[in-house]
Amino acid sequence: MAVRSGFVVAAALAVLVSLPPATAVAQSAGPQGTWLTQAGDAKVRIKSCGNALCGTIVWLKQPTDPNTGKPQIDDKNTDPQLASRPIIGLQIFGDMRPVSQGKWSGHIYNADDGKTYQSSISHTGPTTLLVEGCVGTLCGGETWTLSR
């Protein structure tokens, strides 16, 4: 009897070891989907673009500029040819590449100041994504939530 129960325990452990952890399953799928920024003022759709991830602004809480009555534009951009492009539809990153399980690195464009920063995105939970940007050694970040 002791041998048999030992066999059952060993078999159960073998099955459990062969199953991937729940977090690994969620992370392996990647961050594809639509994410609400921490401030709740924009939604970014993340999708695969070849071997990288792309992120595009698809919704703004305030899509119209209150000063002009027209759609928000990328007016902080120092390149005059880009400063008139609409914020909705703006790709803010396109070169995020995997660096480890659940983490991608590349660059992110910040339409609030018209600058591009070294960046990373990391799964911090099944419905949360940490988005970080760095200038030199100074880094800041915010948590985005999966939008339904």
C-alpha positions as a LaTeX table, in Angstrom:
\begin{tabular}{lrrr}
\hline
Residue & $x$ (\AA) & $y$ (\AA) & $z$ (\AA) \\
\hline
Met1 & 0.00 & 0.00 & 0.00 \\
Ala2 & 2.82 & 2.43 & 0.84 \\
Val3 & 4.44 & 1.74 & $-2.51$ \\
Arg4 & 1.19 & 2.38 & $-4.34$ \\
Ser5 & 0.46 & 5.73 & $-2.60$ \\
Gly6 & 4.07 & 6.77 & $-3.28$ \\
Phe7 & 3.47 & 6.00 & $-6.95$ \\
Val8 & 0.28 & 8.11 & $-6.98$ \\
Val9 & 2.09 & 11.02 & $-5.34$ \\
Ala10 & 4.99 & 10.73 & $-7.81$ \\
Ala11 & 2.58 & 10.58 & $-10.76$ \\
Ala12 & 0.66 & 13.62 & $-9.49$ \\
Leu13 & 3.90 & 15.57 & $-9.05$ \\
Ala14 & 5.00 & 14.63 & $-12.55$ \\
Val15 & 1.73 & 15.99 & $-13.98$ \\
Leu16 & 1.97 & 19.20 & $-11.94$ \\
Val17 & 5.58 & 19.79 & $-12.96$ \\
Ser18 & 4.69 & 19.37 & $-16.61$ \\
Leu19 & 1.99 & 22.06 & $-16.48$ \\
Pro20 & 3.12 & 25.64 & $-17.13$ \\
Pro21 & 2.51 & 28.11 & $-14.31$ \\
Ala22 & $-0.61$ & 30.26 & $-14.74$ \\
Thr23 & 1.45 & 33.46 & $-14.90$ \\
Ala24 & 3.69 & 32.02 & $-17.60$ \\
Val25 & 0.64 & 31.21 & $-19.72$ \\
Ala26 & $-0.70$ & 34.76 & $-19.35$ \\
Gln27 & 2.68 & 36.32 & $-20.08$ \\
Ser28 & 3.56 & 34.11 & $-23.01$ \\
Ala29 & 0.53 & 35.45 & $-24.86$ \\
Gly30 & 2.13 & 38.91 & $-24.75$ \\
Pro31 & 0.52 & 42.24 & $-24.06$ \\
Gln32 & $-1.56$ & 42.31 & $-27.23$ \\
Gly33 & $-4.82$ & 44.12 & $-26.60$ \\
Thr34 & $-6.07$ & 47.57 & $-25.71$ \\
Trp35 & $-4.67$ & 49.22 & $-22.58$ \\
Leu36 & $-5.93$ & 52.19 & $-20.57$ \\
Thr37 & $-3.18$ & 54.54 & $-19.37$ \\
Gln38 & $-2.78$ & 55.11 & $-15.64$ \\
Ala39 & $-4.32$ & 58.60 & $-15.88$ \\
Gly40 & $-7.28$ & 57.15 & $-17.81$ \\
Asp41 & $-6.86$ & 59.73 & $-20.55$ \\
Ala42 & $-5.88$ & 57.44 & $-23.44$ \\
Lys43 & $-6.12$ & 53.86 & $-24.71$ \\
Val44 & $-3.25$ & 52.21 & $-26.57$ \\
Arg45 & $-3.73$ & 49.14 & $-28.76$ \\
Ile46 & $-0.73$ & 46.84 & $-28.69$ \\
Lys47 & $-0.24$ & 44.28 & $-31.44$ \\
Ser48 & 2.50 & 42.24 & $-33.03$ \\
Cys49 & 4.46 & 43.91 & $-35.81$ \\
Gly50 & 6.76 & 41.23 & $-37.16$ \\
Asn51 & 9.22 & 40.36 & $-34.38$ \\
Ala52 & 8.32 & 43.45 & $-32.35$ \\
Leu53 & 5.29 & 45.04 & $-30.72$ \\
Cys54 & 3.57 & 48.19 & $-31.92$ \\
Gly55 & 1.47 & 50.50 & $-29.77$ \\
Thr56 & $-1.03$ & 52.94 & $-31.26$ \\
Ile57 & $-3.28$ & 55.47 & $-29.53$ \\
Val58 & $-6.86$ & 54.47 & $-30.37$ \\
Trp59 & $-8.91$ & 56.56 & $-27.91$ \\
Leu60 & $-8.61$ & 59.81 & $-25.99$ \\
Lys61 & $-10.75$ & 60.91 & $-23.08$ \\
Gln62 & $-10.66$ & 64.39 & $-24.60$ \\
Pro63 & $-10.31$ & 63.83 & $-28.36$ \\
Thr64 & $-10.99$ & 67.47 & $-29.20$ \\
Asp65 & $-8.61$ & 70.31 & $-28.39$ \\
Pro66 & $-10.65$ & 72.75 & $-26.25$ \\
Asn67 & $-8.73$ & 75.72 & $-27.69$ \\
Thr68 & $-9.34$ & 74.93 & $-31.35$ \\
Gly69 & $-12.42$ & 72.68 & $-31.32$ \\
Lys70 & $-10.51$ & 70.33 & $-33.64$ \\
Pro71 & $-9.10$ & 66.84 & $-33.02$ \\
Gln72 & $-6.02$ & 66.70 & $-30.76$ \\
Ile73 & $-2.78$ & 66.86 & $-32.76$ \\
Asp74 & 0.87 & 66.12 & $-32.02$ \\
Asp75 & 1.62 & 69.83 & $-31.53$ \\
Lys76 & 4.49 & 69.23 & $-29.05$ \\
Asn77 & 6.53 & 67.51 & $-31.75$ \\
Thr78 & 9.57 & 69.60 & $-32.74$ \\
Asp79 & 9.38 & 68.36 & $-36.35$ \\
Pro80 & 6.93 & 70.74 & $-38.09$ \\
Gln81 & 5.92 & 68.02 & $-40.57$ \\
Leu82 & 4.84 & 65.74 & $-37.69$ \\
Ala83 & 3.29 & 68.40 & $-35.43$ \\
Ser84 & $-0.01$ & 68.39 & $-37.31$ \\
Arg85 & $-0.64$ & 64.63 & $-37.24$ \\
Pro86 & $-3.65$ & 63.47 & $-35.20$ \\
Ile87 & $-3.03$ & 61.91 & $-31.77$ \\
Ile88 & $-5.68$ & 59.24 & $-32.37$ \\
Gly89 & $-3.95$ & 56.78 & $-34.68$ \\
Leu90 & $-0.47$ & 57.88 & $-33.57$ \\
Gln91 & 1.95 & 54.97 & $-33.20$ \\
Ile92 & 3.89 & 55.64 & $-29.99$ \\
Phe93 & 6.12 & 52.59 & $-30.26$ \\
Gly94 & 6.95 & 50.05 & $-32.92$ \\
Asp95 & 10.21 & 48.49 & $-31.87$ \\
Met96 & 9.42 & 46.75 & $-28.56$ \\
Arg97 & 11.29 & 43.45 & $-28.64$ \\
Pro98 & 11.25 & 40.66 & $-26.07$ \\
Val99 & 14.16 & 40.74 & $-23.62$ \\
Ser100 & 12.88 & 38.21 & $-21.08$ \\
Gln101 & 9.68 & 36.38 & $-20.14$ \\
Gly102 & 6.95 & 39.03 & $-19.94$ \\
Lys103 & 9.23 & 41.99 & $-20.75$ \\
Trp104 & 9.89 & 43.96 & $-23.94$ \\
Ser105 & 12.28 & 46.87 & $-24.54$ \\
Gly106 & 12.54 & 49.57 & $-27.17$ \\
His107 & 11.50 & 53.21 & $-27.44$ \\
Ile108 & 8.29 & 55.09 & $-26.66$ \\
Tyr109 & 7.12 & 58.45 & $-27.97$ \\
Asn110 & 5.51 & 60.78 & $-25.42$ \\
Ala111 & 3.04 & 63.09 & $-27.18$ \\
Asp112 & 2.81 & 65.19 & $-23.98$ \\
Asp113 & 6.33 & 66.55 & $-24.53$ \\
Gly114 & 7.13 & 65.49 & $-28.12$ \\
Lys115 & 10.12 & 63.35 & $-27.10$ \\
Thr116 & 11.11 & 59.71 & $-27.54$ \\
Tyr117 & 12.52 & 57.71 & $-24.63$ \\
Gln118 & 14.17 & 54.34 & $-24.05$ \\
Ser119 & 11.38 & 52.22 & $-22.69$ \\
Ser120 & 10.26 & 48.84 & $-21.51$ \\
Ile121 & 6.90 & 47.22 & $-20.94$ \\
Ser122 & 6.39 & 44.38 & $-18.49$ \\
His123 & 3.46 & 42.24 & $-17.42$ \\
Thr124 & 2.89 & 42.83 & $-13.71$ \\
Gly125 & $-0.33$ & 40.82 & $-13.61$ \\
Pro126 & $-2.85$ & 39.30 & $-16.01$ \\
Thr127 & $-4.53$ & 42.69 & $-16.57$ \\
Thr128 & $-1.71$ & 45.13 & $-15.74$ \\
Leu129 & 1.26 & 46.36 & $-17.69$ \\
Leu130 & 4.14 & 48.44 & $-16.33$ \\
Val131 & 5.30 & 50.99 & $-18.90$ \\
Glu132 & 8.64 & 52.60 & $-18.09$ \\
Gly133 & 10.66 & 55.27 & $-19.84$ \\
Cys134 & 14.21 & 56.39 & $-19.13$ \\
Val135 & 16.44 & 59.38 & $-19.80$ \\
Gly136 & 19.94 & 58.27 & $-18.91$ \\
Thr137 & 19.68 & 56.68 & $-15.48$ \\
Leu138 & 16.45 & 58.47 & $-14.52$ \\
Cys139 & 13.42 & 56.28 & $-15.08$ \\
Gly140 & 9.73 & 56.68 & $-14.44$ \\
Gly141 & 6.77 & 54.49 & $-15.08$ \\
Glu142 & 3.08 & 53.96 & $-14.86$ \\
Thr143 & 0.72 & 51.02 & $-14.76$ \\
Trp144 & $-1.72$ & 50.49 & $-17.59$ \\
Thr145 & $-4.78$ & 48.27 & $-17.24$ \\
Leu146 & $-6.33$ & 46.00 & $-19.81$ \\
Ser147 & $-9.37$ & 47.69 & $-21.31$ \\
Arg148 & $-12.44$ & 45.58 & $-21.96$ \\
\hline
\end{tabular}
